[in-house]
Each structure stands twice: as C-alpha cells, then as structure tokens.
Amino acid sequence: REIKMRKLDSTKVRPLKSEQLLHIEDHDFALRPGFGGSPIPVGIDVQVESIDSISEVDMDFTMTLYLRHYWKDERLSFRSNKNKSMTFDGRLIKKIWVPDVFFVHSKRSFIHDTTVENIMLRVYPDGNVLFSLRITVSAMCFMDFSRFPLDTQNCSLELESYAYNEDDLMLYWKHGNKSLTTDEQISLSQFFIEEFSASSGLAFYSSTGWYNRLFINFALRRHIFFFVLQSYFPAMLMVMLSWVSFWIDRRAVPARVSLGITTVLTMSTIMTGVSASMPQVSYIKAVDVYLWISFLFVFLSVIEYAAVNYLTTIEERKQLKKRGKASGVYMDAVQAMAFDGCFHDTDDMDLSGFSDPCEENETRTSETNISNEEPTRLKKSLKGNVGRIILQNNHVIDTYSRIIFPSVYIVFNFLYWGLYI
C-alpha cells in the first residue's frame, strides 16, 4: 500500500525534460524550417512602450518596445490532449532556430535582463511559435532642420533579416496596420507625437540580393512655446530696446552708443546659445533667419546714430563757417559736444563766450542755485519747454527711424510667421 501511494504522488514524479517533449535532439536546428523549399513566413508585431529621447545633435532616437515573432516549425510539434501551448524562457532559444531580425541603422540596442532576460518562447502543439523580446534600441533619424524650431520630423525604425533574403524568409506584419500598437501614456518634452504607422518594402544589397524590410514610422511635431520664451521673445525685446535710442537726445553720445553696443552683444549671446544646442548643419534654419534679421535691425540702429552724429557735425561746421568763426573756436565746440556734454545748438549758444570754456558751466551752476531757491517756478518752466527742447535737438533721421524701423519689423514678423507656420 505504501508503494502504491508513492506512485500516485505527482509531486514525486520526475518531470519530462522539454528537450525530450519537443524532440530537439532529433533535428538539426541550424537549418531553417523547410530548408530548401519555399521561404518561411515570419510575422511581426510591435508594441511601443516608450520613446525615451530624441537628440537633434546626434540625430537619433531611443525607443523601448516589445518585439514579437510568429512562425511555424513542425519540428517543434508535440502531442497534447488539451491542445495547450508550452511557455519557455530564454534558455531554450539557444537550442532551436529563431529568426535573425535586426534593426537597420541602429547605434545601440540591448535586451532587458532584470531580473532575468526578458525573453519568452511559446510553442503550440501544431508547431506554431511565438517569440517575444523586450528591447531598447537607439537608431538614426535623418532630420531636416531647415524649418527648426517650427519643424516636423519623420523618423522610422527598420527591421530586416540579416542572413536570409526573400528566397529563404518572408518578413511581414502579422496583423497588417494593427500590428503596431503604442502605449497611450507616451509623451515627450519637446515634441507632439502626431502619428504611428507600419509599412513594408524591399531592400537590395548588391552582394546578397533582396530582403524584406519592415518600417515603424512616426511623425514628431516640435513644441514651439519653449523656443518662443528662450529665443524669439528675447530677440524681439532687444530689437525694441534698440529703438529707444531714437528718442534720446542726439548729443547724448555715451547713452546712445552704450545702448547700441549692449543690444548688439545681447543678440550675439542669444544666437550663440541657440547654435550651441544644434548640430552644425550647412544650411540656414528658420530660427537663424529670424535671429539674423533681428540682429540686423539692432545693428542698423547703431549705424543710424553714427549717421545722425556725423550729419550733426557737418551741419554745425557749416553754421560756424557762415558766421566767420575761427577754426580754433570750432574745435572747442566739437570737443565740447563729443566729451563733456556741455554743448547745445549753435542757435542757443553765445559764440563770443568761447574764449572762456568754463563760462557755460558757471552759468549752469548759477541756474542750479536759482532752481534750489525757486523749485516751483523751475518745474513749471521745464514742463513747458521739454517738448520744444526735444524737437529742437531731434534730427530728421531720428524722426523717420521712429516710424520706419517698427513698421518694417512688424511686416517682417507677419511674413516670417505666415511662411513657417
């Protein structure tokens, strides 16, 4: 009785080895199924788990996906009363034939191995096989930055058999367009994922022939708001800041020159920062067009003041010659305008007083003392004369620049955004 109970105890029965059940040792699995006959069909379906990164500098992307293969190998068929499949891990893969699918244009790829290799093999009684892998792959994406950052990039991950051409292996999408599925939570920091699609084609190699190739296509549209805050908006502010010099007195040389140089240097910094984060391409990008045109506006505002200052000097030289003044007096006037800021229009200036260069400073000192004694009267006088002083010290070029520069820049913005959006 004890011997009979031991036989009925299934936990004590030694299980059959998978090799014995599948008869692996009776066949040569170095050869593909149906070797010498028609090509073996291998179906593929893919589930994209995540798109980990997109690199403009390296022109590549990194994707994690589940890659599943379907084919039939009658050498793996087995008897089963309940018609149930058997599932194995990666240890059986090395003993049977599996398709040699690889990723075209891939830079790096690996099979996840935590806690063990993420490989599954499922064999059905009739010899149908399901082979599944969890893979992370980095592949090239040939990007066009001519519309950056208002661009849409089309990338693809390509699958192909390495050794078997179309005479030995027929690679196809298992369920057509439904063979490619994605996780609903996939999102990227700089891109919208517009679409995922599956397609197929043929690839020709002069030495080995034609191969079936499968494509995982996806379109990425870039978020524009980040670049508006980091590049476009600062460039607009610098251009508008350069227009402030048109409203400053033409004789305030340090103020207008320093403002022009500051805006030029700031624009250079913005352009350098954008170029540092981009690949060194040989064509012009959309952001380059905007930044260079903005830089041109800032530069022209500096040139505009150079023209105003030069024409003002020529005008005063002519006025002094008409009055028959000596060249020494003229040099004092020019130096006063260029350095100490004490020079005013020649119409308001008593030229006979140039023999004493400090006379004007003394007059201003006395006026300041009077203003301290009578502040109310001075404020009323200034309020009435501010508009007249600005108009008298305004050059005709400044007047036109206040209208032309903003108008042309607004037209440029309309054309730019209308063209690229």
Disulfide bonds with the S-S distance in Angstrom:
Cys141-Cys155 1.84
